[in-house]
Amino acid sequence: MKISQAYPTKFLSAADIEDLEGPVVMGEVVMEDMNDGSRKPVLYFQNLDKGLVLNKTNGNTISAVYGDDTDEWAGHKVQLISVPVEFQGKMVDGIRVRAKQQKQSQPKPAAYGEAKARVSSGKPMEEGSKEMIDDDLPF
């Protein structure tokens, strides 16, 4: 028996995610009352019974990828990992969220012939760019 499991809590702890494999799917975010009298956002997940109290670090990590509106997070995947963090002057295991950045399609570079023709004609490759091709280089 793990002592961390002997005293269950309402919210996810680092011990709760030890056996998680792979990403989890986000559900809703709800403002909830904490034991200290404060109210904090709690992120719930599909197929997990407990929610994650969102600190600024985790909230900002998710919002950087999925946007500021928590209603838009549902259905997207994140990875929950356990990392050492400082809490009230002590090092403890905490939960951090990893959200995978969406790959943005990169424009394909122009073919050499097309690029050379643009430079020869005096037209820049892109607005404000310098000439990209110099056939006079000694190599």
matplotlib code that plots the C-alpha trace (Angstrom):
import matplotlib.pyplot as plt

x = [0.0, 1.2, 0.6, -0.2, -3.3, -4.3, -5.6, -7.6, -8.0, -10.7, -8.1, -5.3, -1.9, 1.4, 0.9, -2.4, -0.7, 2.1, 0.4, -1.0, 0.3, 0.0, -2.1, -5.4, -8.4, -9.5, -13.1, -14.6, -13.1, -15.1, -14.4, -14.4, -14.0, -10.7, -10.1, -8.4, -11.5, -10.2, -11.8, -9.7, -10.3, -10.3, -9.8, -11.6, -10.6, -12.4, -11.9, -10.4, -12.4, -10.4, -9.8, -6.5, -6.5, -5.0, -2.2, -1.0, 1.8, -0.4, -3.2, -0.8, 0.7, -2.7, -3.9, -0.7, -1.7, -5.5, -6.5, -7.6, -11.3, -11.4, -14.6, -12.5, -10.1, -12.6, -11.7, -8.0, -5.2, -2.5, 0.2, 0.3, 3.8, 5.2, 8.1, 9.8, 8.5, 9.0, 5.9, 5.9, 9.7, 9.9, 10.6, 7.5, 6.2, 3.9, 1.9, 2.8, 0.9, 2.5, 0.5, 1.8, 2.0, 0.0, 2.4, 1.7, 2.2, 5.4, 5.3, 7.4, 10.5, 10.5, 12.3, 15.8, 14.9, 11.9, 13.9, 16.8, 14.3, 12.8, 16.2, 17.4, 14.2, 14.8, 11.7, 12.3, 11.5, 9.2, 8.1, 11.1, 13.5, 17.0, 18.2, 18.6, 20.8, 24.3, 25.8, 29.1, 30.1, 33.5, 32.3]
y = [0.0, 3.5, 6.0, 8.7, 6.6, 6.0, 9.6, 10.3, 13.9, 15.6, 16.9, 15.2, 14.9, 13.8, 10.4, 10.0, 10.4, 7.9, 5.2, 7.4, 6.4, 8.8, 11.9, 12.6, 14.3, 17.6, 18.1, 21.2, 23.8, 24.8, 27.4, 25.6, 26.6, 25.5, 24.6, 28.0, 29.9, 30.9, 30.0, 28.4, 26.9, 23.1, 21.2, 17.9, 15.1, 12.4, 9.0, 10.5, 10.9, 13.9, 17.3, 19.3, 22.6, 24.9, 27.1, 29.9, 27.8, 25.0, 27.4, 29.5, 26.4, 25.2, 28.6, 29.2, 26.2, 26.0, 29.6, 31.7, 30.4, 27.3, 26.3, 25.6, 23.2, 20.3, 17.4, 18.3, 16.2, 17.1, 15.2, 15.2, 14.8, 14.8, 17.1, 18.4, 21.9, 24.2, 24.6, 26.6, 26.4, 22.6, 20.5, 18.3, 16.4, 18.6, 18.2, 20.0, 20.0, 19.5, 20.6, 19.9, 22.9, 22.6, 22.4, 25.3, 24.5, 26.1, 27.6, 25.7, 27.5, 28.7, 26.6, 27.8, 28.9, 30.9, 32.5, 33.4, 35.0, 37.1, 38.3, 39.0, 41.0, 43.1, 41.7, 40.6, 37.1, 38.4, 41.9, 43.6, 40.7, 41.1, 39.3, 35.6, 34.4, 35.5, 33.6, 35.4, 33.6, 31.6, 28.1]
z = [0.0, -0.8, 2.1, -0.5, -1.4, 2.2, 2.4, -0.7, -1.9, -4.0, -6.5, -8.5, -6.9, -8.3, -6.8, -8.7, -12.1, -11.6, -13.5, -16.3, -19.7, -22.6, -22.9, -21.2, -22.8, -21.3, -20.2, -18.5, -16.3, -13.2, -10.5, -7.1, -3.5, -1.9, 1.7, 2.3, 1.3, -2.2, -5.5, -8.2, -11.7, -11.7, -15.0, -15.3, -17.7, -19.6, -17.8, -14.6, -11.4, -10.0, -11.4, -11.6, -9.7, -12.3, -11.1, -13.3, -14.8, -16.0, -17.1, -19.1, -20.7, -21.9, -23.0, -25.1, -27.2, -27.1, -26.4, -23.5, -23.5, -21.3, -23.0, -26.1, -24.3, -24.1, -26.3, -26.6, -25.2, -22.8, -20.9, -17.1, -15.6, -12.1, -11.4, -8.3, -7.4, -4.5, -2.3, 0.9, 1.1, 0.5, -2.5, -3.3, -6.4, -8.4, -11.6, -14.8, -18.0, -21.4, -24.4, -27.8, -30.1, -33.3, -36.2, -38.6, -42.2, -43.5, -47.0, -49.4, -50.6, -54.2, -56.7, -57.5, -61.0, -59.8, -57.0, -59.4, -61.8, -59.1, -57.9, -61.4, -62.1, -59.0, -57.2, -53.6, -52.5, -49.9, -48.9, -47.2, -47.8, -49.2, -52.2, -51.4, -54.2, -55.2, -58.1, -57.7, -54.5, -54.9, -54.3]

ax = plt.figure().add_subplot(projection="3d")
ax.plot(x, y, z, "-o")
ax.set_aspect("equal")
plt.show()
